Amino acid sequence: MADEWFDVVVVGAGLSGIGMARHLKVECPDLSFTVLEARARLGGTWDLFRYPGVRSDSDMYTLGYSFRPWTEEKAIAEGGSILSYLQDTARESGVEPHIRTRTRVVAADWSSADAAWTLTVDVAGERRTVACRFVVMCTGYYDYARGHAPAFAGADDFAGQIVHPQFWPENLDVSGKRVAVIGSGATAVTLVPALADRGAQVAMVQRSPSYVVARPASDRIANGLRRLIGARRATDAIRWRNALIGQFFYSRMRKHPKAAAEKLIGWVRDHLGPDYDVATHFTPRYDPWDQRLCLVPDGDLFEAIKAGRAEVVTGTIDRFEAEGIVMEDGTRVPADIIVTATGLELKLMDDMPVRIDGRPVDFARTLNYKGMMFSDVPNLAYTFGYTNASWTLKADLTAAYVCRLLNAMRARGMRSATPRVGEGEAGDEAFLDFTSTYVQRAIDRFPKQGKRAPWRLHQNYLKDLMALRFGRVDDAIEFAHPERGEQRAA
């Protein structure tokens, strides 16, 4: 007998978990649920990351919830504003009372005899059990406890401070300091102008460039529409506009990568001028959208470079020394502080053993089902957003589909729903086709894709919208375990 029983347990109280909980309240009002959050506060990524300049890397009209309009002036929003938005959403939608913080799920066990999951949770050092019919994982895809921190030769010789953005010191003063930011991704291009604004002299040290795109922080059309037709209708219209435009340009860039690369690099040259060495510092070795594009609101990175408050150093690091970084070509990058914006560590429930009737589940040997469930794993969904668009667009579709599935189970009087692979549908294609190093380091631990739908991961909002909101809920799903009317533990 477990200590508690719920129809649904949502794991994680960040962007995805709060959205999932709100969908449950509205679309499955008769089901009991709780949201278990390991950290002391809700907010997920937007509570964890506190480095200077932390912000969204996509517009808030698509990163925000479809059911709660984003009404701030800036479409590319600072982390603090996003955290406040999540807190307000949880409170106003009635989700907040369902959230239990400081409650970490450490194991999940499915019993076919009971058609239920038993979750072992750690609450302030005390182990308890929570039983439920269905589990929805909304924990994101990276490790909150550690970032990727490669070993650099000579790190112990460095006389200054080494900082990882995921664990930014609260009172770190960079004014008047020389700061070297190692990395070329979204975190690095965010940090560099933010640190320069705080009075630092900054060098972005990158092994190779990324595609960097400037975009206005505020959407004048969206702000005008809000005043003209109201927040709700304006948000719906802008959300659709941004989703469709984003999908259009992604498709065009993938079909015509050479032309897309020339255009993207040309925009950088327009910002930095003809004398800047764009070929070395802003010309990637890969095609657009092999990795995610880096967004710089209002061109802030370019403005910092033009003002002489930031520079880019491209090449391979040889070692650290007392005064900074030495590159392989002998170039020295002086630094008082080194920031290792070297990426995330991906994980897929790595720290939460999952067992079915006592047998461990190896998710790398499963097939992805509709981008959210796993072959032969019953009553378990995982929220994984888009790599080529806002996370919430997919999270919202996932939540709606899970609610449809739960309602279908109840309507049929069944207690379990398990994706089953049919003959000729198996495959071994990688879950993601990104070439980013942080993805490639962990991709062998993720599920595979099959040969056809529903075992494919589309990365396409329109296809997913049709499949998840309007498509069949029972394709490749085996419903089992008829309701017995048993007495549940309280």
Buried (B, 14 or more C-beta within 10 A) or exposed (E): EBBBBBBBBBBBBBBBBBBBBBBBBEBBEEBBBBBBBBBEBBBBBBBBBBBBBBBBBBBBBBBBBBBBBBBBEBBBBBBEBBBBBBBEBBEEBEBBEBBBBBBBBEBBBBBEEBBBBBBBBBBEEEEEBBBBBBBBBBBBBBBBEEBBBEEBEBBEEBEBBBBBBBBBEEEBEBEEBBBBBBBBBBBBBBBBBBBBBBEBBBBBBBEEBBBBBBBEBEBEEBBEBBEEEEBEEBBBBBBBBBBEEBBEBBEBBBEBBEEBBEBBBEBBBEBBEEEBEBEEBBBBEBBBBBBBBBBBBBBBBBBBBBEEBBBBBBBEBBBBBEBBBBBEEEEEBEBBBBBBBBBBBBBBBEBBEBBBEEEEBEBEEBBBBBBBBBBBBBBBBBBBBBBBBBBBBBBBBBBBBBBBBBBBBBEEEBBBBBBEBEEEBBBEBBBBBBEBBBBEBBBEBBBBBBEEBBBBBBBBBEBBBEBBEEBEBEEBBEBBBEEEEEEBEE
